[in-house]
Amino acid sequence: MKLSRPFATSACMAGAFFVLVIFTVLFIPAREIRDALARGLEQQGYTLRTAYFGKAFPLGIKARKLEILDGQGSLVKLDEFTARIAILPLLAGKIVVDYHAGIGSGTIEGHFSYGRNREFSAEADNIRLEDIPFFQTVADARVKGELSSDIEFREQGSGFKGQARLSVKGAVLNGLKISGMPLPDASYETIRGMYLVNGGKGTLESLSLQGRGIYVRLRGDIPFTSPPGTAPINLTLELMPKPTFLENQKLVFLLLVKYLTSPGHYQIPVRGTLAKPAIQ
């Protein structure tokens, strides 16, 4: 049986694409791949460091002690990272990269794809907040807790659509500051959040923190931009302390008194960018 010409042409093109990608990954030295990734991050304002970087079988890369930094300092530290090109999608002419990362006792895994409609997913489990340097670097905070998250974004038309959910158990946030303004130290039984993206618009539907003696809610707009740290934010931080909690940290709440909208209810506007938030 003879194959139709369009089908045969498509099969040949897919085969050629498959061979090209394989030879590209196999024969480019690992150092050159690392340097290309570092240059890409530098264009976004970040620096890449690794203790080891090499090839992963059959078509991938792996790294140990991987760190991403910006001008303020370290943002992400991964004990180990592996990314591999998926074979079956490649046969159809689509590049899909599956990845896995280890942070302390926790893991992050997912995929991202290139093509007509780009996709990104991530699932995080058992990530300790104290293993994420972002909080210390950006907010000068000492944090504890166990993070889980589920993220899924897909390109549609001229923008992306998707959502990110997160939850934290047993959180402790101490020394948290926004543009030098201290916020109350507190322990939180649960933290839950939802971030929605539709087109270029990103909305933090609600990040709620149920604490011992205080309830906190953060919501507003965070555009879905690249790099994410440059996203201009338009958020409102609400603090609702109980009288005893307020009395125990009355110095902090005296500094926040101008944001008191009603007894026991503070509304604080947070602007600036995601990497450099500022209280107005």
C-alpha positions as CSV (number, residue, x, y, z in Angstrom):
1,M,0.0,0.0,0.0
2,K,1.4,3.4,-1.0
3,L,1.3,6.3,1.4
4,S,-0.4,9.5,0.1
5,R,2.0,12.3,-0.8
6,P,1.0,14.7,2.0
7,F,1.2,11.9,4.6
8,A,4.6,10.8,3.4
9,T,5.9,14.4,3.3
10,S,4.7,15.0,6.9
11,A,6.3,11.7,8.0
12,C,9.6,12.6,6.4
13,M,9.5,16.1,8.0
14,A,8.7,14.7,11.4
15,G,11.5,12.1,11.0
16,A,14.0,14.8,10.0
17,F,13.0,17.0,12.9
18,F,13.4,14.0,15.3
19,V,16.9,13.2,14.0
20,L,17.9,16.9,14.1
21,V,16.9,17.3,17.8
22,I,18.6,14.1,18.8
23,F,21.9,15.0,17.1
24,T,21.7,18.6,18.5
25,V,21.3,17.3,22.1
26,L,23.8,14.5,21.7
27,F,26.6,16.4,20.1
28,I,26.4,19.9,21.8
29,P,28.8,19.9,24.8
30,A,27.1,20.2,28.2
31,R,29.1,23.3,28.9
32,E,27.7,25.1,25.8
33,I,24.1,24.1,26.8
34,R,24.7,25.5,30.3
35,D,26.2,28.7,28.9
36,A,23.2,29.1,26.6
37,L,20.8,28.7,29.6
38,A,22.8,31.2,31.6
39,R,22.7,33.8,28.8
40,G,19.0,33.4,28.5
41,L,18.5,34.0,32.2
42,E,20.9,37.0,32.1
43,Q,18.6,38.6,29.4
44,Q,15.8,38.3,32.0
45,G,18.0,39.8,34.8
46,Y,19.0,36.6,36.5
47,T,22.2,34.7,37.2
48,L,22.7,31.0,37.0
49,R,25.1,29.0,39.2
50,T,25.7,25.2,39.3
51,A,28.1,22.9,41.2
52,Y,27.7,20.3,38.4
53,F,26.1,20.4,34.9
54,G,26.0,17.4,32.5
55,K,24.0,15.2,30.1
56,A,21.1,13.0,31.2
57,F,20.1,9.8,29.3
58,P,18.6,9.6,26.8
59,L,18.0,13.2,25.8
60,G,18.4,15.6,28.6
61,I,20.4,17.6,31.1
62,K,21.1,17.3,34.8
63,A,22.5,19.6,37.4
64,R,23.4,19.6,41.1
65,K,23.3,22.6,43.5
66,L,21.6,24.8,41.0
67,E,21.0,28.4,42.1
68,I,19.2,31.4,40.5
69,L,20.0,34.9,41.7
70,D,19.1,38.5,40.9
71,G,20.6,41.8,41.9
72,Q,19.2,41.3,45.5
73,G,20.6,37.9,46.1
74,S,19.6,34.2,45.8
75,L,16.0,33.4,44.8
76,V,15.9,29.7,44.2
77,K,18.2,26.8,45.2
78,L,17.7,23.3,43.9
79,D,19.7,20.3,45.3
80,E,19.3,18.5,42.0
81,F,17.5,19.2,38.7
82,T,16.9,16.9,35.6
83,A,15.1,17.8,32.4
84,R,14.5,15.4,29.5
85,I,12.9,15.7,26.1
86,A,9.9,13.4,25.7
87,I,10.3,11.0,22.8
88,L,6.7,10.4,21.7
89,P,5.7,14.1,21.3
90,L,9.0,14.7,19.4
91,L,7.8,12.2,16.7
92,A,4.9,14.5,16.1
93,G,7.1,17.5,15.7
94,K,6.5,19.0,19.2
95,I,9.2,19.6,21.9
96,V,8.0,18.6,25.3
97,V,10.5,18.7,28.2
98,D,9.7,16.8,31.4
99,Y,11.6,18.0,34.5
100,H,12.2,17.0,38.1
101,A,13.8,19.0,40.9
102,G,14.6,18.3,44.5
103,I,14.6,20.9,47.2
104,G,15.5,19.5,50.6
105,S,12.9,16.8,51.3
106,G,10.5,18.1,48.7
107,T,10.1,17.8,45.0
108,I,8.9,19.8,42.0
109,E,8.0,18.1,38.7
110,G,6.1,18.9,35.6
111,H,6.7,19.8,31.9
112,F,6.9,22.7,29.5
113,S,6.5,22.6,25.7
114,Y,7.3,24.6,22.7
115,G,5.2,24.8,19.5
116,R,2.1,26.5,18.3
117,N,0.6,26.5,21.9
118,R,3.2,26.6,24.7
119,E,2.4,24.9,28.0
120,F,3.8,24.8,31.5
121,S,3.0,22.7,34.5
122,A,4.4,22.2,37.9
123,E,3.5,20.2,40.9
124,A,5.3,20.8,44.2
125,D,5.1,18.6,47.3
126,N,6.5,18.8,50.8
127,I,8.6,21.9,50.0
128,R,9.9,23.6,53.2
129,L,9.5,27.3,53.0
130,E,12.9,27.7,54.8
131,D,14.5,26.0,51.8
132,I,13.4,28.8,49.5
133,P,15.7,31.8,49.8
134,F,13.3,34.1,47.9
135,F,11.5,35.1,51.2
136,Q,14.7,36.1,52.9
137,T,16.1,37.9,49.8
138,V,12.9,39.8,48.8
139,A,11.0,40.2,52.1
140,D,13.8,39.9,54.7
141,A,11.6,37.3,56.4
142,R,12.3,34.1,58.5
143,V,9.7,31.6,57.4
144,K,8.8,28.0,58.1
145,G,6.1,25.7,56.8
146,E,5.4,23.0,54.3
147,L,4.3,24.1,50.8
148,S,2.3,22.2,48.2
149,S,1.3,23.7,44.8
150,D,-0.3,22.8,41.5
151,I,0.3,25.0,38.5
152,E,-1.0,24.7,34.9
153,F,-0.7,27.4,32.2
154,R,-1.4,27.0,28.5
155,E,-1.0,29.5,25.6
156,Q,-4.3,30.5,23.9
157,G,-4.3,33.0,21.1
158,S,-2.1,36.0,22.1
159,G,-1.9,35.1,25.8
160,F,-1.9,32.4,28.4
161,K,-4.7,30.9,30.4
162,G,-4.4,28.8,33.6
163,Q,-4.2,28.8,37.3
164,A,-1.9,28.2,40.2
165,R,-3.0,26.8,43.6
166,L,-1.0,26.7,46.7
167,S,-1.3,25.6,50.3
168,V,1.0,25.8,53.3
169,K,0.7,23.8,56.5
170,G,2.1,25.0,59.8
171,A,3.5,28.3,58.6
172,V,5.5,30.7,60.7
173,L,6.3,34.1,59.3
174,N,8.7,36.3,61.3
175,G,10.5,39.5,60.4
176,L,8.4,40.1,57.3
177,K,8.9,43.5,55.9
178,I,7.6,45.2,52.7
179,S,9.7,48.2,51.6
180,G,11.0,48.5,55.2
181,M,7.6,48.4,56.9
182,P,7.4,45.6,59.4
183,L,4.4,43.3,59.5
184,P,3.2,41.2,62.5
185,D,5.0,38.0,63.4
186,A,2.5,35.2,63.4
187,S,1.9,31.4,63.1
188,Y,-0.7,30.2,60.7
189,E,-2.5,26.9,60.7
190,T,-3.3,27.1,57.0
191,I,-2.4,29.3,54.0
192,R,-4.3,28.9,50.8
193,G,-4.1,30.8,47.6
194,M,-5.4,30.9,44.0
195,Y,-3.8,32.8,41.1
196,L,-5.7,33.0,37.8
197,V,-4.4,34.0,34.3
198,N,-6.5,34.9,31.3
199,G,-4.7,36.5,28.4
200,G,-2.1,39.0,29.7
201,K,-4.1,39.5,32.9
202,G,-3.2,37.8,36.1
203,T,-5.3,38.0,39.3
204,L,-4.5,36.8,42.8
205,E,-8.0,35.8,43.7
206,S,-7.2,35.4,47.3
207,L,-4.2,34.4,49.4
208,S,-5.7,33.7,52.9
209,L,-3.8,33.1,56.0
210,Q,-5.6,31.7,59.0
211,G,-3.5,32.5,62.0
212,R,-3.5,32.2,65.8
213,G,-5.2,35.5,66.7
214,I,-5.1,37.0,63.3
215,Y,-6.6,36.5,59.8
216,V,-4.7,37.9,56.8
217,R,-5.9,38.2,53.2
218,L,-3.9,39.4,50.1
219,R,-5.6,39.9,46.7
220,G,-5.3,42.0,43.6
221,D,-3.6,42.1,40.2
222,I,-0.2,40.5,39.2
223,P,0.3,40.5,35.4
224,F,1.6,37.4,33.8
225,T,4.9,38.7,32.4
226,S,8.4,37.6,31.7
227,P,10.5,37.9,33.7
228,P,8.0,37.5,36.6
229,G,10.0,39.7,38.9
230,T,9.2,42.8,36.8
231,A,5.4,42.3,37.0
232,P,3.8,45.6,38.3
233,I,1.6,44.6,41.2
234,N,-1.6,46.2,42.4
235,L,-2.5,44.4,45.7
236,T,-4.4,45.0,48.9
237,L,-3.2,43.4,52.1
238,E,-5.8,43.0,54.8
239,L,-5.0,42.4,58.4
240,M,-7.7,41.4,60.9
241,P,-6.2,40.9,64.3
242,K,-8.0,39.9,67.5
243,P,-7.7,42.3,70.4
244,T,-5.2,40.2,72.3
245,F,-3.0,39.7,69.3
246,L,-3.1,43.4,68.5
247,E,-2.1,44.2,72.1
248,N,0.8,41.8,72.0
249,Q,2.2,43.5,68.9
250,K,0.9,47.0,69.4
251,L,4.1,48.7,68.3
252,V,3.8,47.1,64.8
253,F,0.1,48.1,64.6
254,L,0.9,51.7,65.7
255,L,3.1,51.9,62.6
256,L,0.2,50.7,60.5
257,V,-2.4,52.9,62.1
258,K,-3.0,55.0,59.0
259,Y,-4.2,51.9,57.2
260,L,-6.9,51.2,59.8
261,T,-10.3,51.4,58.0
262,S,-12.5,50.1,60.9
263,P,-11.8,48.6,64.3
264,G,-9.7,45.6,63.9
265,H,-9.4,45.9,60.1
266,Y,-6.4,47.2,58.3
267,Q,-6.2,47.6,54.5
268,I,-2.6,48.2,53.1
269,P,-2.0,49.0,49.4
270,V,1.0,47.1,48.0
271,R,2.5,48.4,44.7
272,G,5.9,48.2,43.0
273,T,6.9,45.0,41.3
274,L,6.8,41.3,42.3
275,A,10.5,41.4,43.1
276,K,10.4,44.8,44.8
277,P,7.0,45.2,46.5
278,A,6.3,48.6,48.1
279,I,3.7,49.8,50.6
280,Q,2.1,53.1,49.6
